[in-house]
């Protein structure tokens, strides 16, 4: 069974029972950025740290860091985003995922928000 967790920087991670997590940006983030035109993906086997830049996302309006919500090693990247960064706009929580990571510590995501907490956080951002 998978569990979704969210960061205050509007990234999400879908944690799987096998100790891996799929990472992307939230619907709120893609709405704020607008039409995405470029995604810099992390390298396979790259070590990523929770809260530290793992890639870059650029839109017609702005460029921003993609921070990893968890610490671990990148095991897969969404190659389709190189040609179609707009997949993130179309389906940010599905086909618009950015990379997958083998978690260093499964408990590392414990301090992230669940869906209800994240929804409340976004509402407070106004």
Secondary structure, 3 states (H helix, E strand, C coil): CCEEEECCCCEEEEECCCCEEEEEECHHHHHHHCCEEEEECCCCCCEECCCCEEEEEEECCCEEEEECCCCEEEEEECCHHHHCCCHHHHCCCCCCCCEEEEECCHHHHCCCECHHHHHHHHHHHC
